[in-house]
């Protein structure tokens, strides 16, 4: 069934039935969003882990000053 067909049927409902449908659909959609939520992969810390230790502020001052 297409979206247009479903929407056409929903438009024929009384307002009280439309509201009841929305109350039922919102939790369903929220559950799907939790399951489908994409993972971001590695954090920036994880992406930079192979670079080793970062220089401290004191070391940077020493080199630049």
CNS distance restraints for C-alpha pairs under 8 A (distance, minus, plus):
assign (resid   1 and name CA) (resid   5 and name CA) 6.45 0.50 0.50
assign (resid   1 and name CA) (resid   6 and name CA) 7.03 0.50 0.50
assign (resid   2 and name CA) (resid   6 and name CA) 6.40 0.50 0.50
assign (resid   3 and name CA) (resid   7 and name CA) 5.96 0.50 0.50
assign (resid   4 and name CA) (resid   8 and name CA) 6.00 0.50 0.50
assign (resid   5 and name CA) (resid   9 and name CA) 6.40 0.50 0.50
assign (resid   6 and name CA) (resid  10 and name CA) 6.18 0.50 0.50
assign (resid   7 and name CA) (resid  11 and name CA) 6.13 0.50 0.50
assign (resid   8 and name CA) (resid  12 and name CA) 6.83 0.50 0.50
assign (resid   9 and name CA) (resid  13 and name CA) 7.09 0.50 0.50
assign (resid  10 and name CA) (resid  18 and name CA) 6.89 0.50 0.50
assign (resid  13 and name CA) (resid  17 and name CA) 5.88 0.50 0.50
assign (resid  13 and name CA) (resid  18 and name CA) 6.09 0.50 0.50
assign (resid  14 and name CA) (resid  18 and name CA) 6.33 0.50 0.50
assign (resid  15 and name CA) (resid  19 and name CA) 6.21 0.50 0.50
assign (resid  16 and name CA) (resid  20 and name CA) 6.22 0.50 0.50
assign (resid  17 and name CA) (resid  21 and name CA) 6.08 0.50 0.50
assign (resid  18 and name CA) (resid  22 and name CA) 6.26 0.50 0.50
assign (resid  19 and name CA) (resid  23 and name CA) 6.19 0.50 0.50
assign (resid  20 and name CA) (resid  24 and name CA) 6.27 0.50 0.50
assign (resid  21 and name CA) (resid  25 and name CA) 6.03 0.50 0.50
assign (resid  22 and name CA) (resid  26 and name CA) 6.01 0.50 0.50
assign (resid  23 and name CA) (resid  27 and name CA) 7.42 0.50 0.50
assign (resid  24 and name CA) (resid  28 and name CA) 6.94 0.50 0.50
assign (resid  25 and name CA) (resid  29 and name CA) 6.14 0.50 0.50
assign (resid  26 and name CA) (resid  30 and name CA) 6.14 0.50 0.50
assign (resid  27 and name CA) (resid  31 and name CA) 6.13 0.50 0.50
assign (resid  28 and name CA) (resid  32 and name CA) 6.41 0.50 0.50
assign (resid  29 and name CA) (resid  33 and name CA) 6.19 0.50 0.50
assign (resid  30 and name CA) (resid  34 and name CA) 6.35 0.50 0.50
assign (resid  31 and name CA) (resid  35 and name CA) 6.46 0.50 0.50
assign (resid  32 and name CA) (resid  36 and name CA) 5.94 0.50 0.50
assign (resid  33 and name CA) (resid  37 and name CA) 5.56 0.50 0.50
assign (resid  42 and name CA) (resid  46 and name CA) 5.37 0.50 0.50
assign (resid  42 and name CA) (resid  47 and name CA) 6.15 0.50 0.50
assign (resid  43 and name CA) (resid  47 and name CA) 6.30 0.50 0.50
assign (resid  44 and name CA) (resid  48 and name CA) 6.26 0.50 0.50
assign (resid  45 and name CA) (resid  49 and name CA) 6.01 0.50 0.50
assign (resid  48 and name CA) (resid  52 and name CA) 7.73 0.50 0.50
assign (resid  55 and name CA) (resid  59 and name CA) 6.05 0.50 0.50
assign (resid  55 and name CA) (resid  60 and name CA) 6.66 0.50 0.50
assign (resid  56 and name CA) (resid  60 and name CA) 6.46 0.50 0.50
assign (resid  57 and name CA) (resid  61 and name CA) 6.23 0.50 0.50
assign (resid  58 and name CA) (resid  62 and name CA) 6.14 0.50 0.50
assign (resid  59 and name CA) (resid  63 and name CA) 6.35 0.50 0.50
assign (resid  60 and name CA) (resid  64 and name CA) 6.17 0.50 0.50
assign (resid  61 and name CA) (resid  65 and name CA) 5.57 0.50 0.50
